[in-house]
Amino acid sequence: MIATDEVLRRLTIGDRAFCSRLVSGRQAPGSLDGRSLAMLRLGATISMGSSATIWQQRVADVLENGYSEDEVVESLTSLAPVIGIDRLVDDAPEMARALGYDIDDALERLDP
């Protein structure tokens, strides 16, 4: 594991080799356990918006790491003060689909 100050130095100078290893997943993850890492990655997905494929993978990862569907949804709602209502509303159907919930059908059934 690389020392914290070394990680920050390499990131600050944009060390290409180091950054490439981070992005590719070849860099050792450090001291975070898989459960925490999965939830952090889901939080990033929520914050930035992503493709359906990424949503599927991130939600599957947190479920595989022992989180419940309720906790997955709570991860979305608890970020509301940070991401705002627009991102929250945009992300809700993506999360629903990633959880296997047919949100489109559910909404159609509400239409008279």
N, CA, C and O atoms as a GROMACS GRO file, in nm:
protein
  448
    1MET      N    1   0.085  -0.118   0.000
    1MET     CA    2   0.000   0.000   0.000
    1MET      C    3   0.089   0.124   0.000
    1MET      O    4   0.189   0.130   0.072
    2ILE      N    5   0.053   0.221  -0.080
    2ILE     CA    6   0.129   0.345  -0.092
    2ILE      C    7   0.086   0.441   0.018
    2ILE      O    8  -0.032   0.449   0.053
    3ALA      N    9   0.180   0.514   0.073
    3ALA     CA   10   0.152   0.612   0.178
    3ALA      C   11   0.057   0.720   0.127
    3ALA      O   12   0.060   0.756   0.010
    4THR      N   13  -0.026   0.769   0.217
    4THR     CA   14  -0.126   0.870   0.184
    4THR      C   15  -0.065   0.992   0.116
    4THR      O   16  -0.118   1.041   0.017
    5ASP      N   17   0.047   1.041   0.170
    5ASP     CA   18   0.107   1.161   0.110
    5ASP      C   19   0.157   1.133  -0.032
    5ASP      O   20   0.154   1.222  -0.117
    6GLU      N   21   0.203   1.012  -0.056
    6GLU     CA   22   0.249   0.974  -0.190
    6GLU      C   23   0.132   0.966  -0.288
    6GLU      O   24   0.144   1.009  -0.402
    7VAL      N   25   0.020   0.912  -0.244
    7VAL     CA   26  -0.100   0.906  -0.328
    7VAL      C   27  -0.143   1.047  -0.366
    7VAL      O   28  -0.169   1.075  -0.483
    8LEU      N   29  -0.150   1.135  -0.267
    8LEU     CA   30  -0.192   1.274  -0.295
    8LEU      C   31  -0.093   1.345  -0.388
    8LEU      O   32  -0.134   1.421  -0.475
    9ARG      N   33   0.036   1.321  -0.369
    9ARG     CA   34   0.137   1.383  -0.455
    9ARG      C   35   0.118   1.335  -0.599
    9ARG      O   36   0.118   1.415  -0.692
   10ARG      N   37   0.103   1.203  -0.617
   10ARG     CA   38   0.088   1.148  -0.752
   10ARG      C   39  -0.040   1.196  -0.819
   10ARG      O   40  -0.042   1.222  -0.940
   11LEU      N   41  -0.146   1.209  -0.743
   11LEU     CA   42  -0.270   1.260  -0.800
   11LEU      C   43  -0.257   1.407  -0.836
   11LEU      O   44  -0.305   1.451  -0.941
   12THR      N   45  -0.193   1.484  -0.750
   12THR     CA   46  -0.177   1.627  -0.773
   12THR      C   47  -0.098   1.656  -0.900
   12THR      O   48  -0.131   1.750  -0.973
   13ILE      N   49   0.004   1.578  -0.927
   13ILE     CA   50   0.085   1.600  -1.048
   13ILE      C   51   0.027   1.528  -1.169
   13ILE      O   52   0.078   1.541  -1.280
   14GLY      N   53  -0.080   1.450  -1.146
   14GLY     CA   54  -0.142   1.378  -1.257
   14GLY      C   55  -0.054   1.268  -1.312
   14GLY      O   56  -0.050   1.246  -1.433
   15ASP      N   57   0.016   1.198  -1.224
   15ASP     CA   58   0.103   1.086  -1.265
   15ASP      C   59   0.021   0.988  -1.348
   15ASP      O   60  -0.064   0.915  -1.296
   16ARG      N   61   0.046   0.987  -1.479
   16ARG     CA   62  -0.035   0.909  -1.573
   16ARG      C   63  -0.037   0.760  -1.541
   16ARG      O   64  -0.143   0.697  -1.543
   17ALA      N   65   0.078   0.703  -1.513
   17ALA     CA   66   0.084   0.559  -1.486
   17ALA      C   67   0.005   0.525  -1.359
   17ALA      O   68  -0.070   0.428  -1.357
   18PHE      N   69   0.022   0.605  -1.257
   18PHE     CA   70  -0.049   0.584  -1.131
   18PHE      C   71  -0.200   0.597  -1.151
   18PHE      O   72  -0.277   0.512  -1.107
   19CYS      N   73  -0.241   0.705  -1.218
   19CYS     CA   74  -0.384   0.728  -1.243
   19CYS      C   75  -0.444   0.618  -1.329
   19CYS      O   76  -0.557   0.576  -1.306
   20SER      N   77  -0.370   0.571  -1.428
   20SER     CA   78  -0.418   0.461  -1.513
   20SER      C   79  -0.441   0.335  -1.431
   20SER      O   80  -0.539   0.264  -1.452
   21ARG      N   81  -0.351   0.308  -1.336
   21ARG     CA   82  -0.370   0.190  -1.250
   21ARG      C   83  -0.494   0.206  -1.163
   21ARG      O   84  -0.567   0.109  -1.141
   22LEU      N   85  -0.518   0.326  -1.114
   22LEU     CA   86  -0.638   0.350  -1.032
   22LEU      C   87  -0.765   0.327  -1.113
   22LEU      O   88  -0.856   0.257  -1.068
   23VAL      N   89  -0.771   0.385  -1.230
   23VAL     CA   90  -0.891   0.377  -1.313
   23VAL      C   91  -0.914   0.233  -1.360
   23VAL      O   92  -1.029   0.190  -1.370
   24SER      N   93  -0.809   0.161  -1.389
   24SER     CA   94  -0.823   0.024  -1.439
   24SER      C   95  -0.853  -0.076  -1.329
   24SER      O   96  -0.894  -0.189  -1.357
   25GLY      N   97  -0.832  -0.035  -1.203
   25GLY     CA   98  -0.853  -0.127  -1.092
   25GLY      C   99  -0.729  -0.209  -1.059
   25GLY      O  100  -0.735  -0.296  -0.972
   26ARG      N  101  -0.617  -0.182  -1.126
   26ARG     CA  102  -0.494  -0.257  -1.099
   26ARG      C  103  -0.421  -0.209  -0.975
   26ARG      O  104  -0.334  -0.279  -0.923
   27GLN      N  105  -0.455  -0.092  -0.927
   27GLN     CA  106  -0.394  -0.039  -0.805
   27GLN      C  107  -0.462  -0.103  -0.685
   27GLN      O  108  -0.584  -0.114  -0.682
   28ALA      N  109  -0.384  -0.145  -0.587
   28ALA     CA  110  -0.441  -0.205  -0.466
   28ALA      C  111  -0.542  -0.110  -0.404
   28ALA      O  112  -0.516   0.009  -0.394
   29PRO      N  113  -0.660  -0.162  -0.363
   29PRO     CA  114  -0.766  -0.075  -0.313
   29PRO      C  115  -0.738  -0.009  -0.179
   29PRO      O  116  -0.812   0.082  -0.141
   30GLY      N  117  -0.638  -0.050  -0.108
   30GLY     CA  118  -0.609   0.013   0.021
   30GLY      C  119  -0.681  -0.057   0.133
   30GLY      O  120  -0.700  -0.179   0.129
   31SER      N  121  -0.720   0.018   0.233
   31SER     CA  122  -0.775  -0.043   0.354
   31SER      C  123  -0.928  -0.052   0.356
   31SER      O  124  -0.984  -0.107   0.450
   32LEU      N  125  -0.996   0.000   0.254
   32LEU     CA  126  -1.142  -0.011   0.252
   32LEU      C  127  -1.182  -0.155   0.221
   32LEU      O  128  -1.124  -0.219   0.134
   33ASP      N  129  -1.281  -0.204   0.294
   33ASP     CA  130  -1.330  -0.339   0.266
   33ASP      C  131  -1.423  -0.334   0.145
   33ASP      O  132  -1.467  -0.227   0.104
   34GLY      N  133  -1.452  -0.450   0.089
   34GLY     CA  134  -1.535  -0.458  -0.031
   34GLY      C  135  -1.673  -0.399  -0.012
   34GLY      O  136  -1.728  -0.339  -0.104
   35ARG      N  137  -1.729  -0.415   0.106
   35ARG     CA  138  -1.863  -0.362   0.135
   35ARG      C  139  -1.864  -0.209   0.128
   35ARG      O  140  -1.952  -0.150   0.064
   36SER      N  141  -1.767  -0.147   0.193
   36SER     CA  142  -1.758   0.000   0.192
   36SER      C  143  -1.730   0.052   0.052
   36SER      O  144  -1.789   0.150   0.007
   37LEU      N  145  -1.638  -0.016  -0.017
   37LEU     CA  146  -1.602   0.025  -0.152
   37LEU      C  147  -1.722   0.017  -0.247
   37LEU      O  148  -1.743   0.106  -0.329
   38ALA      N  149  -1.801  -0.089  -0.235
   38ALA     CA  150  -1.920  -0.104  -0.320
   38ALA      C  151  -2.018   0.011  -0.296
   38ALA      O  152  -2.073   0.065  -0.392
   39MET      N  153  -2.040   0.048  -0.171
   39MET     CA  154  -2.133   0.157  -0.141
   39MET      C  155  -2.079   0.292  -0.188
   39MET      O  156  -2.154   0.375  -0.237
   40LEU      N  157  -1.949   0.314  -0.172
   40LEU     CA  158  -1.890   0.438  -0.221
   40LEU      C  159  -1.905   0.450  -0.372
   40LEU      O  160  -1.936   0.557  -0.425
   41ARG      N  161  -1.883   0.341  -0.440
   41ARG     CA  162  -1.896   0.343  -0.587
   41ARG      C  163  -2.041   0.366  -0.629
   41ARG      O  164  -2.067   0.433  -0.728
   42LEU      N  165  -2.136   0.310  -0.555
   42LEU     CA  166  -2.276   0.338  -0.584
   42LEU      C  167  -2.305   0.486  -0.561
   42LEU      O  168  -2.374   0.549  -0.640
   43GLY      N  169  -2.252   0.542  -0.452
   43GLY     CA  170  -2.270   0.685  -0.425
   43GLY      C  171  -2.216   0.772  -0.538
   43GLY      O  172  -2.278   0.872  -0.574
   44ALA      N  173  -2.102   0.733  -0.592
   44ALA     CA  174  -2.045   0.808  -0.706
   44ALA      C  175  -2.135   0.796  -0.828
   44ALA      O  176  -2.155   0.894  -0.901
   45THR      N  177  -2.190   0.679  -0.850
   45THR     CA  178  -2.281   0.658  -0.962
   45THR      C  179  -2.404   0.747  -0.947
   45THR      O  180  -2.450   0.808  -1.043
   46ILE      N  181  -2.455   0.755  -0.826
   46ILE     CA  182  -2.570   0.840  -0.799
   46ILE      C  183  -2.534   0.986  -0.824
   46ILE      O  184  -2.611   1.059  -0.886
   47SER      N  185  -2.420   1.028  -0.776
   47SER     CA  186  -2.379   1.168  -0.784
   47SER      C  187  -2.358   1.216  -0.926
   47SER      O  188  -2.389   1.331  -0.959
   48MET      N  189  -2.305   1.130  -1.009
   48MET     CA  190  -2.269   1.176  -1.143
   48MET      C  191  -2.363   1.130  -1.253
   48MET      O  192  -2.356   1.179  -1.365
   49GLY      N  193  -2.451   1.037  -1.221
   49GLY     CA  194  -2.536   0.981  -1.325
   49GLY      C  195  -2.451   0.890  -1.412
   49GLY      O  196  -2.335   0.920  -1.439
   50SER      N  197  -2.508   0.781  -1.456
   50SER     CA  198  -2.433   0.684  -1.534
   50SER      C  199  -2.526   0.607  -1.626
   50SER      O  200  -2.647   0.625  -1.623
   51SER      N  201  -2.466   0.522  -1.706
   51SER     CA  202  -2.543   0.439  -1.798
   51SER      C  203  -2.614   0.329  -1.720
   51SER      O  204  -2.582   0.300  -1.605
   52ALA      N  205  -2.713   0.269  -1.786
   52ALA     CA  206  -2.788   0.161  -1.723
   52ALA      C  207  -2.697   0.045  -1.685
   52ALA      O  208  -2.718  -0.020  -1.582
   53THR      N  209  -2.597   0.019  -1.767
   53THR     CA  210  -2.505  -0.091  -1.739
   53THR      C  211  -2.428  -0.067  -1.610
   53THR      O  212  -2.412  -0.158  -1.529
   54ILE      N  213  -2.382   0.055  -1.590
   54ILE     CA  214  -2.309   0.089  -1.467
   54ILE      C  215  -2.403   0.078  -1.347
   54ILE      O  216  -2.365   0.025  -1.243
   55TRP      N  217  -2.525   0.128  -1.361
   55TRP     CA  218  -2.623   0.116  -1.253
   55TRP      C  219  -2.643  -0.029  -1.214
   55TRP      O  220  -2.642  -0.063  -1.096
   56GLN      N  221  -2.661  -0.115  -1.314
   56GLN     CA  222  -2.681  -0.258  -1.288
   56GLN      C  223  -2.564  -0.316  -1.209
   56GLN      O  224  -2.583  -0.388  -1.112
   57GLN      N  225  -2.442  -0.284  -1.253
   57GLN     CA  226  -2.323  -0.338  -1.188
   57GLN      C  227  -2.309  -0.286  -1.045
   57GLN      O  228  -2.281  -0.363  -0.954
   58ARG      N  229  -2.326  -0.156  -1.026
   58ARG     CA  230  -2.308  -0.098  -0.893
   58ARG      C  231  -2.413  -0.150  -0.794
   58ARG      O  232  -2.380  -0.182  -0.680
   59VAL      N  233  -2.537  -0.160  -0.837
   59VAL     CA  234  -2.642  -0.212  -0.748
   59VAL      C  235  -2.616  -0.359  -0.718
   59VAL      O  236  -2.630  -0.403  -0.604
   60ALA      N  237  -2.579  -0.436  -0.820
   60ALA     CA  238  -2.546  -0.578  -0.796
   60ALA      C  239  -2.431  -0.591  -0.697
   60ALA      O  240  -2.433  -0.678  -0.610
   61ASP      N  241  -2.330  -0.505  -0.710
   61ASP     CA  242  -2.214  -0.510  -0.619
   61ASP      C  243  -2.256  -0.486  -0.474
   61ASP      O  244  -2.212  -0.559  -0.385
   62VAL      N  245  -2.340  -0.385  -0.449
   62VAL     CA  246  -2.378  -0.359  -0.310
   62VAL      C  247  -2.467  -0.470  -0.255
   62VAL      O  248  -2.456  -0.505  -0.137
   63LEU      N  249  -2.553  -0.525  -0.338
   63LEU     CA  250  -2.637  -0.636  -0.293
   63LEU      C  251  -2.550  -0.759  -0.262
   63LEU      O  252  -2.574  -0.829  -0.163
   64GLU      N  253  -2.452  -0.785  -0.346
   64GLU     CA  254  -2.360  -0.898  -0.322
   64GLU      C  255  -2.276  -0.878  -0.196
   64GLU      O  256  -2.227  -0.975  -0.138
   65ASN      N  257  -2.259  -0.753  -0.156
   65ASN     CA  258  -2.181  -0.724  -0.036
   65ASN      C  259  -2.268  -0.713   0.089
   65ASN      O  260  -2.224  -0.662   0.192
   66GLY      N  261  -2.391  -0.761   0.080
   66GLY     CA  262  -2.473  -0.774   0.198
   66GLY      C  263  -2.568  -0.660   0.229
   66GLY      O  264  -2.634  -0.662   0.332
   67TYR      N  265  -2.577  -0.561   0.143
   67TYR     CA  266  -2.673  -0.453   0.165
   67TYR      C  267  -2.811  -0.500   0.119
   67TYR      O  268  -2.823  -0.580   0.026
   68SER      N  269  -2.915  -0.450   0.183
   68SER     CA  270  -3.052  -0.483   0.144
   68SER      C  271  -3.099  -0.384   0.037
   68SER      O  272  -3.037  -0.279   0.017
   69GLU      N  273  -3.208  -0.417  -0.030
   69GLU     CA  274  -3.267  -0.325  -0.127
   69GLU      C  275  -3.307  -0.194  -0.059
   69GLU      O  276  -3.292  -0.087  -0.116
   70ASP      N  277  -3.359  -0.204   0.064
   70ASP     CA  278  -3.395  -0.082   0.137
   70ASP      C  279  -3.274   0.007   0.159
   70ASP      O  280  -3.283   0.129   0.145
   71GLU      N  281  -3.160  -0.052   0.192
   71GLU     CA  282  -3.039   0.027   0.213
   71GLU      C  283  -2.989   0.088   0.082
   71GLU      O  284  -2.934   0.198   0.081
   72VAL      N  285  -3.007   0.015  -0.028
   72VAL     CA  286  -2.968   0.069  -0.158
   72VAL      C  287  -3.050   0.192  -0.190
   72VAL      O  288  -2.996   0.294  -0.233
   73VAL      N  289  -3.181   0.183  -0.170
   73VAL     CA  290  -3.268   0.299  -0.196
   73VAL      C  291  -3.235   0.412  -0.099
   73VAL      O  292  -3.236   0.529  -0.137
   74GLU      N  293  -3.206   0.379   0.026
   74GLU     CA  294  -3.169   0.481   0.124
   74GLU      C  295  -3.041   0.553   0.083
   74GLU      O  296  -3.024   0.671   0.113
   75SER      N  297  -2.951   0.483   0.015
   75SER     CA  298  -2.829   0.549  -0.032
   75SER      C  299  -2.863   0.661  -0.129
   75SER      O  300  -2.796   0.764  -0.131
   76LEU      N  301  -2.967   0.642  -0.208
   76LEU     CA  302  -3.012   0.746  -0.300
   76LEU      C  303  -3.077   0.861  -0.225
   76LEU      O  304  -3.040   0.977  -0.245
   77THR      N  305  -3.172   0.830  -0.140
   77THR     CA  306  -3.245   0.937  -0.072
   77THR      C  307  -3.158   1.014   0.027
   77THR      O  308  -3.180   1.133   0.048
   78SER      N  309  -3.059   0.948   0.086
   78SER     CA  310  -2.975   1.020   0.183
   78SER      C  311  -2.877   1.115   0.114
   78SER      O  312  -2.818   1.200   0.180
   79LEU      N  313  -2.860   1.101  -0.017
   79LEU     CA  314  -2.774   1.194  -0.090
   79LEU      C  315  -2.849   1.317  -0.141
   79LEU      O  316  -2.789   1.405  -0.202
   80ALA      N  317  -2.979   1.323  -0.118
   80ALA     CA  318  -3.061   1.434  -0.167
   80ALA      C  319  -3.004   1.572  -0.131
   80ALA      O  320  -3.000   1.660  -0.218
   81PRO      N  321  -2.959   1.596  -0.007
   81PRO     CA  322  -2.906   1.729   0.024
   81PRO      C  323  -2.779   1.763  -0.053
   81PRO      O  324  -2.746   1.881  -0.068
   82VAL      N  325  -2.710   1.662  -0.101
   82VAL     CA  326  -2.585   1.685  -0.174
   82VAL      C  327  -2.609   1.696  -0.324
   82VAL      O  328  -2.554   1.784  -0.390
   83ILE      N  329  -2.692   1.608  -0.378
   83ILE     CA  330  -2.710   1.601  -0.524
   83ILE      C  331  -2.827   1.683  -0.575
   83ILE      O  332  -2.833   1.714  -0.694
   84GLY      N  333  -2.919   1.719  -0.488
   84GLY     CA  334  -3.034   1.799  -0.527
   84GLY      C  335  -3.148   1.715  -0.582
   84GLY      O  336  -3.131   1.598  -0.616
   85ILE      N  337  -3.263   1.777  -0.590
   85ILE     CA  338  -3.385   1.706  -0.629
   85ILE      C  339  -3.383   1.664  -0.774
   85ILE      O  340  -3.436   1.557  -0.808
   86ASP      N  341  -3.324   1.744  -0.863
   86ASP     CA  342  -3.322   1.709  -1.005
   86ASP      C  343  -3.245   1.579  -1.029
   86ASP      O  344  -3.293   1.491  -1.101
   87ARG      N  345  -3.127   1.567  -0.970
   87ARG     CA  346  -3.047   1.444  -0.985
   87ARG      C  347  -3.120   1.328  -0.920
   87ARG      O  348  -3.121   1.217  -0.973
   88LEU      N  349  -3.180   1.353  -0.804
   88LEU     CA  350  -3.254   1.249  -0.732
   88LEU      C  351  -3.367   1.193  -0.820
   88LEU      O  352  -3.384   1.071  -0.830
   89VAL      N  353  -3.442   1.281  -0.881
   89VAL     CA  354  -3.553   1.240  -0.967
   89VAL      C  355  -3.502   1.169  -1.092
   89VAL      O  356  -3.562   1.071  -1.136
   90ASP      N  357  -3.392   1.218  -1.150
   90ASP     CA  358  -3.334   1.151  -1.267
   90ASP      C  359  -3.283   1.012  -1.234
   90ASP      O  360  -3.294   0.920  -1.315
   91ASP      N  361  -3.226   0.995  -1.114
   91ASP     CA  362  -3.166   0.867  -1.076
   91ASP      C  363  -3.266   0.763  -1.026
   91ASP      O  364  -3.239   0.643  -1.034
   92ALA      N  365  -3.380   0.806  -0.976
   92ALA     CA  366  -3.476   0.711  -0.918
   92ALA      C  367  -3.517   0.601  -1.015
   92ALA      O  368  -3.515   0.484  -0.976
   93PRO      N  369  -3.553   0.631  -1.141
   93PRO     CA  370  -3.592   0.522  -1.230
   93PRO      C  371  -3.474   0.431  -1.266
   93PRO      O  372  -3.491   0.311  -1.287
   94GLU      N  373  -3.354   0.488  -1.272
   94GLU     CA  374  -3.236   0.406  -1.300
   94GLU      C  375  -3.212   0.306  -1.188
   94GLU      O  376  -3.182   0.189  -1.212
   95MET      N  377  -3.224   0.353  -1.065
   95MET     CA  378  -3.206   0.264  -0.952
   95MET      C  379  -3.317   0.160  -0.949
   95MET      O  380  -3.291   0.042  -0.923
   96ALA      N  381  -3.440   0.202  -0.975
   96ALA     CA  382  -3.553   0.107  -0.976
   96ALA      C  383  -3.527  -0.005  -1.076
   96ALA      O  384  -3.546  -0.122  -1.045
   97ARG      N  385  -3.485   0.031  -1.197
   97ARG     CA  386  -3.458  -0.070  -1.299
   97ARG      C  387  -3.343  -0.162  -1.258
   97ARG      O  388  -3.349  -0.283  -1.279
   98ALA      N  389  -3.240  -0.104  -1.198
   98ALA     CA  390  -3.125  -0.184  -1.154
   98ALA      C  391  -3.164  -0.282  -1.045
   98ALA      O  392  -3.103  -0.388  -1.030
   99LEU      N  393  -3.267  -0.247  -0.968
   99LEU     CA  394  -3.317  -0.337  -0.864
   99LEU      C  395  -3.419  -0.438  -0.919
   99LEU      O  396  -3.470  -0.523  -0.846
  100GLY      N  397  -3.448  -0.427  -1.048
  100GLY     CA  398  -3.542  -0.521  -1.109
  100GLY      C  399  -3.687  -0.481  -1.096
  100GLY      O  400  -3.777  -0.563  -1.118
  101TYR      N  401  -3.710  -0.357  -1.058
  101TYR     CA  402  -3.846  -0.306  -1.040
  101TYR      C  403  -3.892  -0.243  -1.170
  101TYR      O  404  -3.826  -0.152  -1.220
  102ASP      N  405  -4.001  -0.288  -1.226
  102ASP     CA  406  -4.052  -0.234  -1.351
  102ASP      C  407  -4.126  -0.104  -1.323
  102ASP      O  408  -4.248  -0.100  -1.311
  103ILE      N  409  -4.050   0.002  -1.314
  103ILE     CA  410  -4.105   0.133  -1.278
  103ILE      C  411  -4.202   0.184  -1.385
  103ILE      O  412  -4.301   0.248  -1.353
  104ASP      N  413  -4.172   0.154  -1.512
  104ASP     CA  414  -4.261   0.200  -1.619
  104ASP      C  415  -4.399   0.135  -1.606
  104ASP      O  416  -4.501   0.203  -1.619
  105ASP      N  417  -4.402   0.007  -1.581
  105ASP     CA  418  -4.529  -0.064  -1.562
  105ASP      C  419  -4.603  -0.011  -1.439
  105ASP      O  420  -4.724   0.008  -1.442
  106ALA      N  421  -4.530   0.012  -1.333
  106ALA     CA  422  -4.591   0.063  -1.210
  106ALA      C  423  -4.656   0.199  -1.233
  106ALA      O  424  -4.764   0.226  -1.181
  107LEU      N  425  -4.590   0.283  -1.311
  107LEU     CA  426  -4.645   0.416  -1.340
  107LEU      C  427  -4.764   0.407  -1.433
  107LEU      O  428  -4.860   0.482  -1.417
  108GLU      N  429  -4.761   0.316  -1.530
  108GLU     CA  430  -4.874   0.299  -1.620
  108GLU      C  431  -4.998   0.253  -1.547
  108GLU      O  432  -5.110   0.294  -1.579
  109ARG      N  433  -4.979   0.166  -1.448
  109ARG     CA  434  -5.093   0.117  -1.371
  109ARG      C  435  -5.158   0.228  -1.289
  109ARG      O  436  -5.275   0.216  -1.251
  110LEU      N  437  -5.086   0.336  -1.262
  110LEU     CA  438  -5.143   0.448  -1.188
  110LEU      C  439  -5.226   0.538  -1.276
  110LEU      O  440  -5.313   0.610  -1.227
  111ASP      N  441  -5.200   0.536  -1.408
  111ASP     CA  442  -5.276   0.617  -1.502
  111ASP      C  443  -5.417   0.563  -1.518
  111ASP      O  444  -5.434   0.444  -1.544
  112PRO      N  445  -5.519   0.649  -1.502
  112PRO     CA  446  -5.658   0.601  -1.518
  112PRO      C  447  -5.692   0.573  -1.663
  112PRO      O  448  -5.804   0.532  -1.693
   0.00000   0.00000   0.00000
